[in-house]
Amino acid sequence: MSVISEDSVRGGSLFRDLSADNDDWEPTEIESLCMNCYKNGTTRLLLTKIPFFKEIIVSSFSCPHCCWSNTEIQSAGRIQDQGICYTLKVKTKKDLNREVVKADSATTRIPELEFEIPPFTQKGALSTIEGLLDRAVAGLEQEQPVRRATHPEVADKIDEFVQKLKKLKEVESEFTLVIEDPSGNSFVENPVAPQKDEALTVSRFKRTVEQDIQLGLRAEDDPGEDEEPASDELDAMRNEVLVFDTNCPNCNAPASTNMKLVQIPHFKEVIIMATNCDSCGHRTNEVKSGGATEEQGTKITLHVTDPSDMTRDVLKSETCSVLIPELEFELGMAAVGGKFTTLEGLLKDIKDLIVSKNPFICGDSGASDQMQKLQEFGEKIDKIIAGEMDVHVVLDDPAGNSYLQNVYAPEEDPEITTEKYTRTFEQNEDLGLNDMKTEGYGEEK
């Protein structure tokens, strides 16, 4: 059995980048019990890091006696601030090839069959849509011999349902696949990136108390009620920078986050949080609204006509989508989080997210045509930053908490169009407003 040497721990990070060049980085082997024949087999553990994604633990079990084997992945990174939900309309067989990262905390649903795989009933996996269907079929067929002997009626119904699952792989008719992960660590590939995928809908949500308990973020006896800070405490927060300990989102080393309440001229009060890591040098900032959700959504359209437009201040809240119609590009809400930056900084963040930090096009496994398409998109972003393309940048925020600097303030800016609109039911659902009762909630029914 191999072990991780002290020199390797002292010489670098315990999690190394996934690479074919690391000949000295061997998995740890552990003798463990085979759950198929109950004899001893071997489990291999590899602590690694997928570039631009996160740390994972890859485990593989094999039994030399019965030849049974099993593989799984487990996230070794942090739980995200919000949960994530992917809704995919599977229309063609090509959709079955989409790559999927499914965490063990994710719930998988197929509404057309009223089929659901609850969280923590399957191990995390890196697979495809077809692989998820095959895994569901294998799970249902696992105990069928016993059921046929003890409960033949139940076995017949399961056989009938298994045939329905297998028929989905033929994609004779459209069906919906939903992956909802409160940890925020699951992922479904967008094969047409950076363009918007019309078949894939991504939304983020605030976890419930029950989900926090399942993830181990909250004790079962914790009521989860947040006390309203007093007015003098808020005044103190406005006049000082608050510092609290956290972990670096890049290397997971201990770091500190600075938080400050800031009043933006001609707008409102926001909370700016900045994290600096002394270990790896990673720096990040995030902005959250300091006020309530506005009664109407806001759509801000800027006509970029001059390179000086790149210096405009931009406040992009985590509920804001970014659109560039000339590139047929749309970035969904919370994709790059809340940011207070310039227009140039926002465009560079978009380029990094779509081109530089896309884990599914890195290395020799990426499709050449897709890599070429994303490279061309990155070149167009560079032209916009240099003022060589005439485009419109649209900030669409259903919560109304985003801002784009008006350089002519307090006069109107001729290049900016601001539109107020009434939110749809789906937008209110994403913001959690449909279930929010603000009047008469204390009255007895």
C-alpha positions in Angstrom: 0.0 0.0 0.0 1.4 3.4 -1.0 1.2 6.4 1.2 1.6 10.2 0.7 5.1 11.1 1.8 5.8 14.0 4.2 8.2 15.5 1.5 5.3 15.7 -1.0 3.1 17.5 1.5 5.9 20.0 2.5 6.9 20.5 -1.2 3.5 21.6 -2.4 -0.3 21.4 -2.2 -1.9 18.1 -1.2 -4.2 18.5 -4.3 -2.2 18.6 -7.5 -3.5 19.6 -11.0 -4.8 16.7 -13.0 -2.1 16.0 -15.5 -0.5 13.1 -17.4 3.0 14.4 -16.6 2.9 13.7 -12.9 4.6 10.3 -12.8 5.6 10.5 -9.1 2.0 11.3 -8.0 0.6 7.8 -7.3 -2.8 7.0 -5.7 -3.1 5.7 -2.1 -4.1 2.1 -1.9 -6.2 0.8 0.9 -7.3 -2.8 1.6 -11.1 -2.8 2.0 -14.0 -5.2 2.0 -15.8 -6.0 -1.2 -19.6 -5.6 -0.8 -20.3 -8.1 -3.6 -18.4 -11.2 -2.4 -17.3 -10.0 1.1 -13.7 -10.7 0.5 -10.9 -8.2 0.6 -10.3 -5.9 -2.4 -8.3 -2.7 -3.0 -9.5 0.9 -2.9 -7.3 3.5 -4.7 -7.7 7.2 -3.7 -6.3 10.1 -5.7 -6.4 13.6 -4.4 -6.3 15.9 -7.5 -7.5 19.2 -8.9 -9.3 19.7 -12.2 -7.8 22.9 -13.8 -10.2 25.9 -13.4 -12.8 23.7 -11.6 -12.1 22.5 -8.1 -10.5 19.9 -5.9 -11.8 16.3 -6.1 -11.2 12.9 -4.6 -11.2 10.1 -7.2 -11.7 6.7 -5.7 -11.7 3.3 -7.5 -12.4 -0.1 -6.0 -11.6 -3.5 -7.6 -11.9 -7.0 -6.3 -9.6 -9.7 -7.6 -11.9 -12.5 -6.4 -15.2 -11.6 -8.1 -13.9 -9.0 -10.5 -16.4 -6.4 -9.2 -15.3 -2.8 -9.6 -16.7 0.6 -8.7 -15.5 4.2 -9.3 -16.8 7.5 -7.9 -15.7 11.1 -7.4 -16.3 13.3 -4.3 -15.9 17.1 -4.1 -13.1 18.2 -1.8 -13.8 21.9 -2.3 -16.1 24.2 -0.5 -19.9 24.3 -0.6 -21.1 27.2 -2.8 -23.0 30.1 -1.4 -26.2 29.1 -3.3 -27.7 26.0 -4.6 -28.0 25.4 -8.4 -30.7 23.9 -10.6 -30.2 22.7 -14.2 -33.2 22.1 -16.4 -32.4 20.4 -19.7 -34.8 19.8 -22.5 -33.4 16.6 -24.2 -34.5 16.8 -27.8 -31.9 14.8 -29.8 -29.5 11.9 -29.2 -26.7 14.4 -29.3 -28.0 15.9 -26.0 -27.3 12.5 -24.4 -23.6 13.2 -24.9 -23.5 16.3 -22.7 -21.0 16.0 -19.9 -22.4 16.1 -16.4 -20.8 16.6 -12.9 -23.4 15.2 -10.5 -22.6 15.7 -6.8 -23.9 13.2 -4.3 -26.1 16.0 -2.8 -27.9 16.5 -6.1 -31.5 15.4 -6.8 -32.2 14.1 -10.3 -35.7 14.3 -11.7 -37.5 13.3 -15.0 -41.0 14.9 -14.6 -42.5 13.1 -17.6 -42.0 9.8 -15.9 -42.5 11.2 -12.3 -39.1 9.7 -11.6 -36.8 11.1 -8.9 -33.4 10.1 -7.5 -33.2 11.7 -4.0 -30.0 13.3 -2.7 -27.3 11.2 -1.0 -28.6 7.9 -2.5 -26.0 7.8 -5.3 -22.3 8.7 -5.2 -21.0 11.7 -7.1 -20.1 11.0 -10.7 -18.5 12.6 -13.8 -20.6 11.2 -16.6 -23.0 12.1 -19.4 -26.8 12.3 -19.7 -26.8 8.8 -21.2 -24.6 7.6 -18.3 -27.0 9.0 -15.7 -29.9 7.0 -17.4 -27.8 3.8 -17.5 -26.9 4.3 -13.9 -30.6 4.7 -12.9 -31.5 1.5 -14.9 -28.7 -0.4 -13.2 -29.8 0.7 -9.8 -33.4 -0.4 -10.4 -32.4 -3.8 -11.9 -30.0 -4.6 -9.0 -32.5 -6.3 -6.7 -34.8 -7.6 -9.4 -34.0 -11.3 -8.9 -35.0 -11.1 -5.3 -38.1 -9.1 -6.0 -39.2 -11.6 -8.6 -39.1 -14.4 -6.0 -40.7 -12.4 -3.1 -42.9 -9.7 -4.8 -43.4 -10.6 -8.5 -46.0 -7.9 -9.0 -43.6 -5.2 -7.8 -40.9 -6.7 -10.0 -43.1 -6.6 -13.1 -43.9 -2.9 -12.5 -40.2 -2.1 -12.1 -39.5 -4.0 -15.3 -42.1 -1.9 -17.1 -40.6 1.3 -15.7 -37.1 0.3 -16.7 -38.2 -0.1 -20.3 -39.5 3.4 -20.2 -36.1 4.7 -19.0 -34.3 2.7 -21.7 -36.7 4.1 -24.3 -35.7 7.6 -23.3 -32.3 6.9 -24.8 -33.9 6.7 -28.2 -35.2 10.2 -27.8 -38.4 9.5 -29.8 -40.0 12.4 -27.9 -38.7 15.3 -25.9 -38.2 14.8 -22.2 -36.9 17.0 -19.3 -34.0 16.3 -17.0 -33.6 18.3 -13.8 -30.6 18.3 -11.6 -31.0 20.3 -8.4 -28.0 20.6 -6.1 -28.1 22.6 -2.9 -24.3 22.5 -2.6 -23.9 24.2 -6.0 -21.2 21.8 -7.1 -23.0 20.1 -10.0 -22.6 21.0 -13.6 -24.3 20.4 -17.0 -22.3 21.1 -20.2 -23.4 23.9 -22.6 -22.1 22.6 -26.0 -22.8 25.9 -27.8 -20.9 28.1 -25.3 -20.4 31.0 -25.3 -23.9 31.4 -26.9 -27.0 30.9 -24.8 -28.2 27.3 -24.8 -31.9 27.4 -25.5 -32.4 23.8 -24.2 -30.7 24.5 -20.9 -32.0 26.6 -18.1 -29.7 27.4 -15.1 -31.1 29.0 -11.9 -29.7 29.5 -8.4 -31.6 29.4 -5.2 -31.1 30.0 -1.5 -30.9 26.8 0.6 -33.6 25.9 3.1 -32.8 25.1 6.7 -33.3 21.4 6.0 -30.8 21.5 3.1 -28.3 23.3 5.3 -28.7 20.5 7.9 -28.3 17.8 5.2 -25.0 19.4 4.1 -23.7 19.7 7.6 -23.8 23.5 7.5 -26.2 23.9 10.4 -26.9 22.0 13.6 -30.3 20.3 13.8 -31.1 22.3 16.9 -30.2 25.6 15.2 -33.5 27.5 14.5 -31.7 29.5 11.8 -33.3 32.8 12.7 -31.3 36.0 11.9 -31.6 38.8 14.4 -32.1 42.3 12.9 -29.0 44.5 13.8 -29.7 47.6 15.7 -29.4 51.0 14.0 -26.2 52.0 16.0 -24.6 48.7 14.8 -25.4 49.6 11.2 -23.9 53.1 11.7 -20.7 51.5 13.0 -20.6 49.1 10.0 -20.8 52.1 7.6 -17.8 53.7 9.2 -15.4 50.8 9.4 -14.1 47.9 7.4 -15.1 44.5 8.9 -12.7 41.6 8.7 -13.6 38.0 9.1 -11.8 34.7 8.5 -12.6 32.4 5.6 -11.0 30.0 3.1 -9.5 30.9 -0.2 -11.9 29.8 -3.0 -8.8 28.9 -5.2 -6.5 26.9 -2.9 -8.7 26.5 0.2 -6.0 28.0 2.5 -7.0 30.2 5.4 -7.6 33.8 4.2 -9.4 37.0 5.3 -12.3 38.8 3.8 -12.8 42.6 4.2 -16.4 43.9 4.1 -17.6 47.5 3.8 -20.9 49.3 3.3 -20.5 51.8 0.5 -22.9 54.5 -0.8 -22.8 54.7 -4.7 -23.7 58.2 -5.9 -27.0 58.5 -7.7 -27.8 54.9 -6.7 -28.0 53.1 -3.4 -26.0 51.5 -0.6 -24.2 48.2 -1.4 -22.0 45.8 0.5 -18.5 45.2 -1.0 -16.5 42.1 0.1 -12.9 41.5 -1.0 -10.8 38.4 -0.3 -7.0 38.3 -0.6 -5.1 35.1 -0.2 -1.5 35.3 1.0 -0.8 31.7 0.0 -1.6 31.7 -3.7 -2.1 35.4 -4.4 -5.8 34.9 -5.5 -7.9 38.0 -5.2 -11.6 38.3 -5.6 -14.4 40.8 -4.8 -18.1 40.4 -4.5 -20.9 42.9 -4.3 -24.3 42.5 -2.7 -27.2 44.9 -2.5 -27.6 46.6 0.8 -31.3 47.3 0.2 -34.5 45.5 -0.7 -35.6 44.1 -4.0 -37.1 46.8 -6.1 -40.7 46.7 -7.1 -39.8 46.4 -10.8 -36.9 44.9 -12.7 -34.4 47.1 -14.5 -32.9 46.7 -18.0 -29.9 49.0 -18.7 -28.6 49.2 -22.3 -25.3 50.9 -23.2 -24.3 51.6 -26.8 -20.5 51.3 -26.8 -19.2 54.0 -29.1 -15.8 54.9 -27.7 -13.0 53.1 -25.9 -13.6 55.5 -23.0 -16.8 53.6 -22.3 -14.7 50.9 -20.9 -13.9 53.1 -17.8 -17.6 53.4 -16.8 -18.3 52.0 -13.3 -20.5 48.9 -13.3 -22.4 47.4 -10.4 -23.6 43.9 -11.4 -25.6 42.2 -8.8 -25.7 38.4 -8.5 -29.3 38.5 -10.0 -28.2 40.4 -13.1 -27.8 38.8 -16.6 -25.4 40.3 -19.2 -26.4 40.3 -22.9 -24.4 41.3 -26.0 -27.0 41.0 -28.9 -24.4 41.5 -31.6 -22.5 38.4 -30.4 -25.7 36.4 -29.7 -24.3 36.1 -26.1 -26.2 35.9 -22.8 -24.6 35.3 -19.4 -27.1 34.1 -16.8 -27.6 35.6 -13.3 -24.9 34.7 -10.7 -22.6 33.3 -13.3 -19.8 35.7 -12.3 -21.4 36.7 -9.0 -22.0 40.2 -7.8 -19.2 42.7 -8.9 -18.4 46.3 -8.6 -15.9 47.0 -11.4 -15.6 48.8 -14.7 -17.1 47.7 -18.0 -13.7 46.6 -19.2 -13.3 44.5 -16.0 -16.7 42.9 -16.5 -15.9 42.0 -20.1 -12.5 40.5 -19.0 -14.2 38.4 -16.4 -16.7 37.1 -19.0 -13.8 36.2 -21.3 -12.0 34.4 -18.5 -15.1 32.5 -17.5 -16.1 31.4 -21.0 -12.6 30.9 -22.6 -9.8 30.6 -20.1 -11.6 28.8 -17.2 -13.8 26.4 -19.1 -12.7 22.9 -17.7 -14.3 21.0 -20.5 -12.3 22.5 -23.3 -8.9 22.4 -21.7 -6.2 19.9 -22.7 -6.2 17.4 -25.5 -9.7 16.2 -24.7 -11.5 19.4 -25.9 -13.2 19.4 -29.2 -11.2 21.4 -31.7 -14.2 23.1 -33.4 -15.6 24.2 -30.0 -12.1 25.5 -28.9 -11.9 27.4 -32.1 -15.3 28.9 -31.6 -14.5 30.0 -28.1 -11.2 31.5 -29.2 -13.0 33.6 -31.8 -15.4 34.7 -29.1 -12.5 35.8 -27.0 -11.0 37.8 -29.9 -14.3 39.6 -30.3 -14.3 40.6 -26.6 -10.8 42.0 -27.1 -12.1 44.1 -30.0 -14.9 45.4 -28.0 -12.5 46.4 -25.2 -10.3 48.2 -27.8 -13.3 50.0 -29.2 -13.1 48.3 -32.6 -16.7 46.9 -32.5 -20.0 48.7 -32.3 -22.0 46.8 -29.8 -24.7 47.1 -27.1 -24.1 45.8 -23.6 -27.4 45.0 -21.7 -27.7 44.6 -17.9 -31.0 42.9 -17.2 -31.6 42.7 -13.4 -35.1 41.5 -12.3 -34.2 42.6 -8.8 -33.4 46.2 -9.9 -30.1 46.3 -8.0 -27.6 46.8 -10.8 -26.0 50.1 -11.9 -24.1 51.5 -14.9 -22.3 54.9 -14.5 -23.9 57.9 -16.2 -20.9 60.0 -17.1 -23.2 63.0 -17.8 -24.9 62.8 -14.4 -27.2 64.5 -13.3 -28.1 65.0 -16.9 -29.3 62.1 -19.1 -26.7 59.9 -20.9 -27.4 59.7 -24.6 -25.8 56.3 -24.9 -27.7 54.7 -22.0 -31.3 53.5 -22.1 -32.9 52.5 -18.8 -36.2 50.5 -18.8 -38.3 49.5 -15.9 -40.5 46.4 -16.3 -42.8 44.1 -14.4 -41.2 40.8 -13.4 -42.7 37.5 -14.7 -43.8 34.7 -12.4 -40.7 32.8 -13.3 -38.4 35.7 -12.3 -40.2 36.1 -9.0 -39.8 32.4 -8.5 -36.0 32.7 -9.0 -35.9 35.6 -6.6 -37.9 33.7 -4.0 -40.7 36.3 -4.0 -43.7 34.1 -4.8 -43.5 32.4 -1.4 -42.8 35.5 0.5 -45.6 37.0 2.5 -45.1 40.5 3.8 -48.6 41.5 4.9 -50.7 39.9 7.5 -48.2 37.1 8.2 -48.7 37.5 12.0 -52.5 37.1 11.7 -54.1 33.9 12.8 -56.0 31.9 10.2 
